[in-house]
Amino acid sequence: MSLRAIDEIPKILTSSDDLEKVIEDSLSNRYVSIDIEGNGFFRYPEFVCLIQLCVGEDIYLVDPLAIDDISALGKVLANDKIIKILHAGDYDIR
C-alpha cells in the first residue's frame, strides 16, 4: 500500500453517475469493504445516512441523501465472486 496525501482520500460521491462508475470499477476487485450509517437510534423511521466503501486502496463516502438511486450497490452486494467485508454487519444487513 502506498501513502497518499490526505486530500486524495476519501472521495465523496454525490451523484448516481459517480456511484455507478465506482460500482463498475469495484466489480473487478476480489474484496469490497462496506459500512453503513443510519439514524436508527430515534423513534421515527430510520434511513441510511452514509455509506462508506473501500475498493482496493480507494475510500469512498457515498451520500445517499444526495443520490436518488443507490440501487447500483446491488451489483456488488449480489456478486458472489466479491468478498464483502462489513463493519458491524448485523446492523447493515437489517
Phi, psi and omega per residue, in radians:
M1 nan 2.321 -3.140
S2 -1.680 2.687 3.099
L3 -1.466 2.462 3.112
R4 -2.282 2.772 3.085
A5 -1.143 2.542 -3.079
I6 -1.068 -0.500 -3.133
D7 -1.287 -0.128 3.075
E8 -1.502 -0.303 -3.117
I9 -2.349 2.606 -0.223
P10 -1.403 2.940 3.069
K11 -1.689 2.263 -3.104
I12 -1.690 2.200 -3.122
L13 -1.843 2.125 -3.119
T14 -2.209 0.198 3.112
S15 -2.405 2.683 3.111
S16 -1.067 -0.642 3.138
D17 -1.116 -0.764 3.102
D18 -1.085 -0.773 -3.139
L19 -1.105 -0.773 -3.129
E20 -1.048 -0.728 3.132
K21 -1.102 -0.773 3.128
V22 -1.105 -0.732 3.140
I23 -1.102 -0.798 3.124
E24 -1.056 -0.731 3.100
D25 -1.134 -0.604 -3.081
S26 -1.270 -0.339 -3.105
L27 -1.141 -0.320 3.119
S28 -1.658 0.065 3.122
N29 -1.676 2.637 3.126
R30 -1.428 -0.534 -3.103
Y31 -2.215 2.518 2.975
V32 -2.396 2.244 3.084
S33 -1.714 2.414 -3.058
I34 -2.384 2.401 2.986
D35 -2.445 2.339 -3.099
I36 -2.066 2.330 3.084
E37 -1.964 2.353 3.117
G38 -2.316 3.135 3.121
N39 -1.865 0.678 -3.025
G40 -1.253 0.082 -3.127
F41 -1.660 0.177 -3.092
F42 -2.031 2.936 -3.099
R43 -1.347 -0.503 -3.115
Y44 -1.332 2.864 -3.071
P45 -0.961 2.349 -3.112
E46 -1.431 2.704 3.037
F47 -2.571 2.822 -3.122
V48 -1.324 2.253 -3.102
C49 -1.847 -0.427 -3.091
L50 -2.794 2.415 3.044
I51 -2.139 2.204 3.124
Q52 -1.911 2.240 -3.131
L53 -2.153 2.495 2.961
C54 -2.180 2.057 -3.130
V55 -2.162 1.962 -3.043
G56 1.109 -2.134 3.103
E57 -1.794 0.130 -3.088
D58 -1.756 2.421 3.120
I59 -1.996 2.326 -3.115
Y60 -2.214 2.434 2.975
L61 -1.928 2.032 -3.114
V62 -1.712 2.195 3.123
D63 -1.683 1.647 -3.102
P64 -1.244 -0.197 3.066
L65 -1.388 -0.392 3.123
A66 -1.686 -0.373 -3.088
I67 -1.806 2.103 -3.101
D68 -1.164 -0.641 -3.023
D69 -2.254 1.906 3.129
I70 -1.828 0.281 -3.081
S71 -1.118 -0.289 3.092
A72 -1.018 -0.463 3.096
L73 -1.035 -0.459 3.128
G74 -1.042 -0.500 3.115
K75 -1.083 -0.643 3.107
V76 -1.387 -0.821 -3.067
L77 -1.104 -0.586 -3.117
A78 -1.529 -0.152 -3.091
N79 -1.428 1.939 -3.091
D80 -1.339 -0.070 3.080
K81 -1.522 -0.226 3.137
I82 -1.791 2.205 3.070
I83 -1.451 2.190 3.139
K84 -1.724 2.209 3.090
I85 -1.866 2.047 -3.066
L86 -1.925 2.500 2.996
H87 -1.745 2.141 -3.076
A88 0.917 0.891 -3.044
G89 -1.035 -0.420 3.126
D90 -1.072 -0.608 3.069
Y91 -1.270 -0.782 -3.062
D92 -1.121 -0.611 -3.088
I93 -1.255 -0.510 3.099
R94 -1.017 nan nan
